[in-house]
Amino acid sequence: VRIATAEQPLSAALHVAERRGLFADRDVDVELLPTPTGRAALQAMLAGEAELATTAETPIVLAALDGHADAIAVLATLAQSTRGLAVIARADRGIERPPDLAGRSIGVTPKTNVEYFLDLFLTLHGLGPADVRLVPTAPEDLVGRALDGSLDAVATFEPHTARLLEALGRRARPFREPHIYTWLWNLCGRTDFVGRSPAAARAVLAAALEATGLVDDAPEAARAAMRPILGPLPKGSWDHIDFTMSLDQALVPKLENQADWALESRRRAAPAEPWGVLRMMRPGPLRSVDPHRVTLISGGA
Amino acid sequence: MTIRKRLSLLFVGLLSLLLVGGSVLTLTMRDAQRRADQTARAAHAQQYLFDLVSLAADVRPRNLARCRAQWAATRSALARLVSQDAALEGEERAALARLAPKTEDADAAFRLLAKTLEPEAAGGGPPDPSSSPPARARRDRLRAELRAHLTLDLRSTQAKLRHQQARLHEATRDDFDRLVILASVLLGTLLLSFVGLAWTTERSFLRPLGQVSEGMQKIAHEELEHRLALERSDELGALARAFDHMVERLEAQRDERARAESALSSKEEELRQAQKLEALGLLAGGIAHDFNNMLTVMKTYTEMAQGELESGSEAAEDMESVLQAAHKAQTLTHQLLAFARQKPGAPEPTDAAEVCAAMEKMLRRLLDASIALDLRIEPTSSRVVAGPGWLEQVVMNLVVNARDAVGARGHIRLEVVERELASTDPLLGDALAPGRCVVLSVIDDGEGMSEATLARVFEPFFTTKAPHRGTGLGLSTVRGIVHRMGGRIRCESAPGAGARFDVVLPAAAPEAEPASASAGASDLDLELSGRTVLIADDEPLIRAAVARALSAEGSRVLTADDGAAALALIEAEAASIDLLITDMVMPGAHGPEVAGRLRARRPEAQVLFLSGQGLAVDEVAPAPAPLLVKPFTLEDLTAAARAALAGRSSPASS
């Protein structure tokens, strides 16, 4: 089984499972395919390069709106983070509070959950997309452009957040607003694969579940396991991650919200076919591994 | 180890075990109770979390106040519940600590959600109509995200709590398992302790007590050889040793008592034997006394009749035969008297070798020619104390006994040796003192005796001879004589091995040779005629025979038929009485009393005592006087009477 996974601390459970031989224990041969982002991982899966992928909910929604809803089976949420996303403004540009962002240029990577987070952030503080100047920026360019002053603020995610804060030092003014958005890191599978190999899907989920327990109980050991992949991480870059595996009902409104946002913000056109999030939910495999982990009220098998 | 120490160790061990086991059990139960409480609180907390999730999903502008109040109350109750677990330590505390940020985060999210609802709640109406639809959509999305965030926080908390519950459950199960194992170990140890206690009680107390009890019962049944022999170093061992020591002393006392009883029994047997002999002696003495009187009469009258007959005539030879028969009868009465220790004559130092040598001729006449008699008599320097005829009677009886034992053909040896016997010499036995002795032995090669016969060989009237061939008094008489001589006799014999009788006689103390009793023959010629002789005897035949014999010598004879008559005659005729011939024992007055009266009245009168009892005159008479022992011949009588008149003893008297 090939799993395309972004090189993210949120993916730690899969890496720990591989290193500890938890997949082999369940007679499933897993190959982890590293990708720069969750969106890339999902695209790799949809392209047939992998059977499973880890990604945030935003790429799922966008892919669904692109007509891949039937190809995507959401199996579980591996981890969640409330603090991974942040808006970091240049204090030296006079931005002290969120409302000070009005009329300012904010760098953000399009078609990511960061863009969605930024929308919620602005809404919370009484601003609309029209009140600021959104500048589409690739993730790797965000730090440089924030430093060279071409942007007044950036919306980004870990580990870029930590790096940017480190680079700007006292010039940075971080706005985190951890409660408005929970970043879910989901394990998705190709529908055909899940339907064809439910046992493999269950085995991967069982190994991942055991691994999340190990990571939760011993975060330092998990961090040491991830160091060869991610390199040295800034201090505190894992503290915001909650390695609790589930398939929660809350995922449904979140996906729906983001779909609405994508349509409203015209990032996608309305699909021709009637579209429903629940069609992508596959609670069966996780329920067979640990029924308590599934709190989905309704959904597919 | 003493019983006290053993018991102390046992009880201390048991008590320590109970204390340690009880403490561990109590601590484990306390842990189990604490986990059970914790599990109950976790379940309660789950309920609170469920309520909070429901509140988050349900919160609306119109019920905002109520939801806020409920949220606050539930959160407060949850916080109190969690704070009760604040005493937890280690991993459990860390797990609890991880719950706190999540619930706090959920609190913040709820407050934020409530804040977004406030404008509409305050307005009490529909959403702000001034806001644009996209703005309202964005606001709704924000609220939905806040709710989702809130829900995810709480669900994550629930999951973590569930994880903790699972751990608690596992720990509780471990506690229960531990409790079961501990209780089993404690119970098993207690059981083992009780088994050990029972075993120790059996081995240390009951079994040795049983042995002591059994031993005491055996001792009670006089099995004094029994010993407890408990090889123990405790109190019971000391008790057993003391008991064994006591039993040893009891056994020694019992043996001592048995020996004393055996000795007493032996003495009683000897006493019975002595009493029997005494009775026999009295009987024999009485018979012999009367018989002597008769013999005296018979011999006297026969001699008188013989004197009147022509010598060589047939009648005179018949009288001689009568006299010989009387003489043999006299020998028999002497034997009886000797048996009754009434043999006349005083014991005096005697040369046993000489006596035995002198008997050779007579002994050979006793034996048939087919029986060889061998005399091995060594001259002895020591003498033995013996009465007249005692040694002869001893030798005669032993040789006759040997003759009867060897039958028609055999060999008899008579030995006399003088020896110095040491204290260890078996010849001495228990009765004799070591020193110089004369040993007289009669050895035959006859048929010998069985052990049973040997045991009774000296018993009076015991005989193995055919009827009329023996009286059964021979050997008992020998023993009586030997004892009177201060010696002892022993017999060795076995069936077919002949018999050997050893008579051991202690040597007499050296003394002056007795003065010669010989007197001038002229004294014997003192005339009896013309003399007045008072004859006192209660036996009329004796009295008459003596009177006739003296009358025949020419004496004037006065007779008294008892002591009183004699005394009366003395009163009447004292002045004329020259000689009193009186029986020793008479009715009215005994001979010595009569003699005393006569001497008082006529001091120059002489006295001759007659006795069939063999008593010495000085034993009963106030003054010494000659004694003529019955039966006597006429010659003896006249000689004794003449000697008495001459104032001395005749050879026939003593």
Interface residues (C-beta under 8 A of the other chain):
Chain A: Q80 T82 D119 L120 T123 L124 G128 P178 H179 I180 Y181 T182 L184 G213 D216 D242 T244 S246 D248 Q249 A250 L251 P253 K254 N257 D260 W261 E264 H292 R293 T295
Chain B: R98 K102 D105 A108 A109 L112 T116 P134 A135 A137 R138 R139 R141 L142 A144 E145 L146 R147 A148 H149 L150 T151 L152 D153 R155 S156 A159 K160 R162 H163
